């Protein structure tokens, strides 16, 4: 959830990088963000 989110410009924490890796393994067509801000995903109902 949003507890893993960080503001843009802050390095992606290892825990969130692991989440991104798992998502990439399950959903090859999903483009992973280059930042750690998850607010857009939350607004879309993903989280």
PyMOL Python script that loads the backbone (N, CA, C, O; Angstrom):
from pymol import cmd

cmd.read_pdbstr("""\
ATOM      1  N   UNK A   1       0.791  -1.172   0.000  1.00  0.00           N
ATOM      2  CA  UNK A   1       0.000   0.000   0.000  1.00  0.00           C
ATOM      3  C   UNK A   1       0.853   1.264   0.000  1.00  0.00           C
ATOM      4  O   UNK A   1       2.047   1.242  -0.302  1.00  0.00           O
ATOM      5  N   UNK A   2       0.214   2.332   0.340  1.00  0.00           N
ATOM      6  CA  UNK A   2       0.889   3.632   0.334  1.00  0.00           C
ATOM      7  C   UNK A   2       1.992   3.727   1.376  1.00  0.00           C
ATOM      8  O   UNK A   2       2.821   4.634   1.305  1.00  0.00           O
ATOM      9  N   UNK A   3       2.025   2.825   2.332  1.00  0.00           N
ATOM     10  CA  UNK A   3       3.098   2.874   3.330  1.00  0.00           C
ATOM     11  C   UNK A   3       4.463   2.620   2.695  1.00  0.00           C
ATOM     12  O   UNK A   3       5.487   2.966   3.284  1.00  0.00           O
ATOM     13  N   UNK A   4       4.495   2.024   1.509  1.00  0.00           N
ATOM     14  CA  UNK A   4       5.758   1.792   0.801  1.00  0.00           C
ATOM     15  C   UNK A   4       6.133   2.960  -0.102  1.00  0.00           C
ATOM     16  O   UNK A   4       7.241   2.991  -0.637  1.00  0.00           O
ATOM     17  N   UNK A   5       5.240   3.908  -0.278  1.00  0.00           N
ATOM     18  CA  UNK A   5       5.436   5.029  -1.196  1.00  0.00           C
ATOM     19  C   UNK A   5       6.426   6.051  -0.647  1.00  0.00           C
ATOM     20  O   UNK A   5       6.480   6.299   0.558  1.00  0.00           O
ATOM     21  N   UNK A   6       7.204   6.637  -1.549  1.00  0.00           N
ATOM     22  CA  UNK A   6       8.095   7.753  -1.210  1.00  0.00           C
ATOM     23  C   UNK A   6       7.893   8.841  -2.262  1.00  0.00           C
ATOM     24  O   UNK A   6       7.461   8.557  -3.379  1.00  0.00           O
ATOM     25  N   UNK A   7       8.201  10.063  -1.909  1.00  0.00           N
ATOM     26  CA  UNK A   7       8.061  11.185  -2.832  1.00  0.00           C
ATOM     27  C   UNK A   7       9.008  11.021  -4.016  1.00  0.00           C
ATOM     28  O   UNK A   7      10.083  10.433  -3.892  1.00  0.00           O
ATOM     29  N   UNK A   8       8.592  11.549  -5.164  1.00  0.00           N
ATOM     30  CA  UNK A   8       9.472  11.540  -6.334  1.00  0.00           C
ATOM     31  C   UNK A   8      10.737  12.308  -5.995  1.00  0.00           C
ATOM     32  O   UNK A   8      10.686  13.334  -5.316  1.00  0.00           O
ATOM     33  N   UNK A   9      11.864  11.813  -6.465  1.00  0.00           N
ATOM     34  CA  UNK A   9      13.153  12.418  -6.161  1.00  0.00           C
ATOM     35  C   UNK A   9      13.876  11.704  -5.029  1.00  0.00           C
ATOM     36  O   UNK A   9      15.080  11.887  -4.846  1.00  0.00           O
ATOM     37  N   UNK A  10      13.142  10.883  -4.263  1.00  0.00           N
ATOM     38  CA  UNK A  10      13.731  10.073  -3.195  1.00  0.00           C
ATOM     39  C   UNK A  10      14.024   8.695  -3.786  1.00  0.00           C
ATOM     40  O   UNK A  10      13.226   8.158  -4.554  1.00  0.00           O
ATOM     41  N   UNK A  11      15.162   8.136  -3.425  1.00  0.00           N
ATOM     42  CA  UNK A  11      15.535   6.809  -3.937  1.00  0.00           C
ATOM     43  C   UNK A  11      14.468   5.774  -3.568  1.00  0.00           C
ATOM     44  O   UNK A  11      13.913   5.801  -2.470  1.00  0.00           O
ATOM     45  N   UNK A  12      14.196   4.866  -4.503  1.00  0.00           N
ATOM     46  CA  UNK A  12      13.226   3.800  -4.255  1.00  0.00           C
ATOM     47  C   UNK A  12      13.803   2.867  -3.196  1.00  0.00           C
ATOM     48  O   UNK A  12      14.895   2.331  -3.384  1.00  0.00           O
ATOM     49  N   UNK A  13      13.090   2.660  -2.078  1.00  0.00           N
ATOM     50  CA  UNK A  13      13.597   1.790  -1.024  1.00  0.00           C
ATOM     51  C   UNK A  13      13.634   0.331  -1.483  1.00  0.00           C
ATOM     52  O   UNK A  13      12.870  -0.068  -2.361  1.00  0.00           O
ATOM     53  N   UNK A  14      14.523  -0.460  -0.885  1.00  0.00           N
ATOM     54  CA  UNK A  14      14.643  -1.870  -1.281  1.00  0.00           C
ATOM     55  C   UNK A  14      13.319  -2.632  -1.209  1.00  0.00           C
ATOM     56  O   UNK A  14      13.051  -3.469  -2.072  1.00  0.00           O
ATOM     57  N   UNK A  15      12.497  -2.366  -0.214  1.00  0.00           N
ATOM     58  CA  UNK A  15      11.220  -3.080  -0.097  1.00  0.00           C
ATOM     59  C   UNK A  15      10.321  -2.809  -1.300  1.00  0.00           C
ATOM     60  O   UNK A  15       9.665  -3.721  -1.803  1.00  0.00           O
ATOM     61  N   UNK A  16      10.287  -1.571  -1.760  1.00  0.00           N
ATOM     62  CA  UNK A  16       9.464  -1.229  -2.921  1.00  0.00           C
ATOM     63  C   UNK A  16      10.082  -1.773  -4.203  1.00  0.00           C
ATOM     64  O   UNK A  16       9.357  -2.180  -5.111  1.00  0.00           O
ATOM     65  N   UNK A  17      11.397  -1.787  -4.291  1.00  0.00           N
ATOM     66  CA  UNK A  17      12.051  -2.404  -5.458  1.00  0.00           C
ATOM     67  C   UNK A  17      11.664  -3.869  -5.562  1.00  0.00           C
ATOM     68  O   UNK A  17      11.420  -4.374  -6.658  1.00  0.00           O
ATOM     69  N   UNK A  18      11.606  -4.560  -4.417  1.00  0.00           N
ATOM     70  CA  UNK A  18      11.198  -5.968  -4.417  1.00  0.00           C
ATOM     71  C   UNK A  18       9.758  -6.127  -4.893  1.00  0.00           C
ATOM     72  O   UNK A  18       9.448  -7.061  -5.631  1.00  0.00           O
ATOM     73  N   UNK A  19       8.886  -5.227  -4.478  1.00  0.00           N
ATOM     74  CA  UNK A  19       7.494  -5.266  -4.937  1.00  0.00           C
ATOM     75  C   UNK A  19       7.440  -5.068  -6.448  1.00  0.00           C
ATOM     76  O   UNK A  19       6.735  -5.797  -7.146  1.00  0.00           O
ATOM     77  N   UNK A  20       8.179  -4.088  -6.954  1.00  0.00           N
ATOM     78  CA  UNK A  20       8.221  -3.845  -8.400  1.00  0.00           C
ATOM     79  C   UNK A  20       8.728  -5.083  -9.146  1.00  0.00           C
ATOM     80  O   UNK A  20       8.192  -5.429 -10.199  1.00  0.00           O
ATOM     81  N   UNK A  21       9.744  -5.744  -8.618  1.00  0.00           N
ATOM     82  CA  UNK A  21      10.287  -6.952  -9.269  1.00  0.00           C
ATOM     83  C   UNK A  21       9.234  -8.051  -9.343  1.00  0.00           C
ATOM     84  O   UNK A  21       9.094  -8.708 -10.374  1.00  0.00           O
ATOM     85  N   UNK A  22       8.496  -8.256  -8.258  1.00  0.00           N
ATOM     86  CA  UNK A  22       7.465  -9.293  -8.241  1.00  0.00           C
ATOM     87  C   UNK A  22       6.333  -8.967  -9.215  1.00  0.00           C
ATOM     88  O   UNK A  22       5.821  -9.857  -9.894  1.00  0.00           O
ATOM     89  N   UNK A  23       5.948  -7.706  -9.282  1.00  0.00           N
ATOM     90  CA  UNK A  23       4.908  -7.301 -10.241  1.00  0.00           C
ATOM     91  C   UNK A  23       5.392  -7.550 -11.663  1.00  0.00           C
ATOM     92  O   UNK A  23       4.638  -8.048 -12.499  1.00  0.00           O
ATOM     93  N   UNK A  24       6.645  -7.205 -11.941  1.00  0.00           N
ATOM     94  CA  UNK A  24       7.205  -7.402 -13.282  1.00  0.00           C
ATOM     95  C   UNK A  24       7.226  -8.884 -13.657  1.00  0.00           C
ATOM     96  O   UNK A  24       7.019  -9.230 -14.820  1.00  0.00           O
ATOM     97  N   UNK A  25       7.475  -9.758 -12.685  1.00  0.00           N
ATOM     98  CA  UNK A  25       7.473 -11.197 -12.961  1.00  0.00           C
ATOM     99  C   UNK A  25       6.066 -11.703 -13.291  1.00  0.00           C
ATOM    100  O   UNK A  25       5.896 -12.558 -14.160  1.00  0.00           O
ATOM    101  N   UNK A  26       5.073 -11.175 -12.601  1.00  0.00           N
ATOM    102  CA  UNK A  26       3.694 -11.622 -12.804  1.00  0.00           C
ATOM    103  C   UNK A  26       3.014 -10.977 -14.006  1.00  0.00           C
ATOM    104  O   UNK A  26       2.187 -11.605 -14.667  1.00  0.00           O
ATOM    105  N   UNK A  27       3.360  -9.726 -14.288  1.00  0.00           N
ATOM    106  CA  UNK A  27       2.699  -8.967 -15.350  1.00  0.00           C
ATOM    107  C   UNK A  27       3.754  -8.343 -16.252  1.00  0.00           C
ATOM    108  O   UNK A  27       4.183  -7.213 -16.020  1.00  0.00           O
ATOM    109  N   UNK A  28       4.168  -9.066 -17.267  1.00  0.00           N
ATOM    110  CA  UNK A  28       5.253  -8.607 -18.143  1.00  0.00           C
ATOM    111  C   UNK A  28       4.933  -7.312 -18.871  1.00  0.00           C
ATOM    112  O   UNK A  28       5.845  -6.564 -19.224  1.00  0.00           O
ATOM    113  N   UNK A  29       3.660  -7.036 -19.100  1.00  0.00           N
ATOM    114  CA  UNK A  29       3.307  -5.859 -19.897  1.00  0.00           C
ATOM    115  C   UNK A  29       3.199  -4.576 -19.071  1.00  0.00           C
ATOM    116  O   UNK A  29       3.001  -3.501 -19.637  1.00  0.00           O
ATOM    117  N   UNK A  30       3.323  -4.666 -17.754  1.00  0.00           N
ATOM    118  CA  UNK A  30       3.202  -3.484 -16.897  1.00  0.00           C
ATOM    119  C   UNK A  30       4.537  -2.746 -16.868  1.00  0.00           C
ATOM    120  O   UNK A  30       5.579  -3.332 -16.573  1.00  0.00           O
ATOM    121  N   UNK A  31       4.489  -1.448 -17.179  1.00  0.00           N
ATOM    122  CA  UNK A  31       5.701  -0.634 -17.099  1.00  0.00           C
ATOM    123  C   UNK A  31       5.909  -0.195 -15.657  1.00  0.00           C
ATOM    124  O   UNK A  31       5.024   0.413 -15.056  1.00  0.00           O
ATOM    125  N   UNK A  32       7.058  -0.497 -15.113  1.00  0.00           N
ATOM    126  CA  UNK A  32       7.360  -0.127 -13.743  1.00  0.00           C
ATOM    127  C   UNK A  32       7.788   1.333 -13.674  1.00  0.00           C
ATOM    128  O   UNK A  32       8.538   1.803 -14.530  1.00  0.00           O
ATOM    129  N   UNK A  33       7.321   2.041 -12.674  1.00  0.00           N
ATOM    130  CA  UNK A  33       7.717   3.439 -12.513  1.00  0.00           C
ATOM    131  C   UNK A  33       9.212   3.561 -12.235  1.00  0.00           C
ATOM    132  O   UNK A  33       9.847   2.619 -11.761  1.00  0.00           O
ATOM    133  N   UNK A  34       9.754   4.718 -12.531  1.00  0.00           N
ATOM    134  CA  UNK A  34      11.163   4.989 -12.236  1.00  0.00           C
ATOM    135  C   UNK A  34      11.285   5.762 -10.929  1.00  0.00           C
ATOM    136  O   UNK A  34      12.358   6.264 -10.597  1.00  0.00           O
ATOM    137  N   UNK A  35      10.183   5.856 -10.191  1.00  0.00           N
ATOM    138  CA  UNK A  35      10.147   6.556  -8.909  1.00  0.00           C
ATOM    139  C   UNK A  35       9.345   5.698  -7.933  1.00  0.00           C
ATOM    140  O   UNK A  35       8.774   4.677  -8.317  1.00  0.00           O
ATOM    141  N   UNK A  36       9.308   6.115  -6.692  1.00  0.00           N
ATOM    142  CA  UNK A  36       8.622   5.336  -5.667  1.00  0.00           C
ATOM    143  C   UNK A  36       7.303   5.917  -5.202  1.00  0.00           C
ATOM    144  O   UNK A  36       6.780   5.503  -4.168  1.00  0.00           O
ATOM    145  N   UNK A  37       6.753   6.870  -5.943  1.00  0.00           N
ATOM    146  CA  UNK A  37       5.492   7.486  -5.555  1.00  0.00           C
ATOM    147  C   UNK A  37       4.334   6.621  -6.058  1.00  0.00           C
ATOM    148  O   UNK A  37       4.152   6.464  -7.265  1.00  0.00           O
ATOM    149  N   UNK A  38       3.561   6.067  -5.137  1.00  0.00           N
ATOM    150  CA  UNK A  38       2.478   5.145  -5.491  1.00  0.00           C
ATOM    151  C   UNK A  38       1.100   5.801  -5.481  1.00  0.00           C
ATOM    152  O   UNK A  38       0.089   5.107  -5.584  1.00  0.00           O
ATOM    153  N   UNK A  39       1.045   7.121  -5.360  1.00  0.00           N
ATOM    154  CA  UNK A  39      -0.244   7.808  -5.268  1.00  0.00           C
ATOM    155  C   UNK A  39      -1.114   7.587  -6.505  1.00  0.00           C
ATOM    156  O   UNK A  39      -2.328   7.429  -6.377  1.00  0.00           O
ATOM    157  N   UNK A  40      -0.524   7.573  -7.689  1.00  0.00           N
ATOM    158  CA  UNK A  40      -1.306   7.353  -8.913  1.00  0.00           C
ATOM    159  C   UNK A  40      -1.941   5.973  -8.901  1.00  0.00           C
ATOM    160  O   UNK A  40      -3.111   5.827  -9.256  1.00  0.00           O
ATOM    161  N   UNK A  41      -1.188   4.961  -8.499  1.00  0.00           N
ATOM    162  CA  UNK A  41      -1.749   3.611  -8.414  1.00  0.00           C
ATOM    163  C   UNK A  41      -2.884   3.571  -7.406  1.00  0.00           C
ATOM    164  O   UNK A  41      -3.896   2.910  -7.639  1.00  0.00           O
ATOM    165  N   UNK A  42      -2.728   4.270  -6.287  1.00  0.00           N
ATOM    166  CA  UNK A  42      -3.786   4.304  -5.270  1.00  0.00           C
ATOM    167  C   UNK A  42      -5.048   4.957  -5.832  1.00  0.00           C
ATOM    168  O   UNK A  42      -6.153   4.470  -5.590  1.00  0.00           O
ATOM    169  N   UNK A  43      -4.897   6.043  -6.571  1.00  0.00           N
ATOM    170  CA  UNK A  43      -6.053   6.734  -7.162  1.00  0.00           C
ATOM    171  C   UNK A  43      -6.759   5.862  -8.196  1.00  0.00           C
ATOM    172  O   UNK A  43      -7.963   6.001  -8.415  1.00  0.00           O
ATOM    173  N   UNK A  44      -6.003   4.959  -8.833  1.00  0.00           N
ATOM    174  CA  UNK A  44      -6.580   4.064  -9.838  1.00  0.00           C
ATOM    175  C   UNK A  44      -7.203   2.826  -9.204  1.00  0.00           C
ATOM    176  O   UNK A  44      -7.824   2.018  -9.896  1.00  0.00           O
ATOM    177  N   UNK A  45      -7.040   2.674  -7.889  1.00  0.00           N
ATOM    178  CA  UNK A  45      -7.605   1.528  -7.192  1.00  0.00           C
ATOM    179  C   UNK A  45      -6.729   0.294  -7.200  1.00  0.00           C
ATOM    180  O   UNK A  45      -7.187  -0.794  -6.852  1.00  0.00           O
ATOM    181  N   UNK A  46      -5.468   0.448  -7.595  1.00  0.00           N
ATOM    182  CA  UNK A  46      -4.556  -0.692  -7.654  1.00  0.00           C
ATOM    183  C   UNK A  46      -4.161  -1.133  -6.248  1.00  0.00           C
ATOM    184  O   UNK A  46      -4.013  -2.328  -5.990  1.00  0.00           O
ATOM    185  N   UNK A  47      -3.993  -0.190  -5.353  1.00  0.00           N
ATOM    186  CA  UNK A  47      -3.565  -0.507  -3.985  1.00  0.00           C
ATOM    187  C   UNK A  47      -4.748  -0.700  -3.077  1.00  0.00           C
ATOM    188  O   UNK A  47      -4.577  -0.973  -1.889  1.00  0.00           O
TER     189      UNK A  47
END
""", "prot")
cmd.dss("prot")
cmd.show_as("cartoon", "prot")
cmd.util.cbc("prot")
cmd.orient("prot")
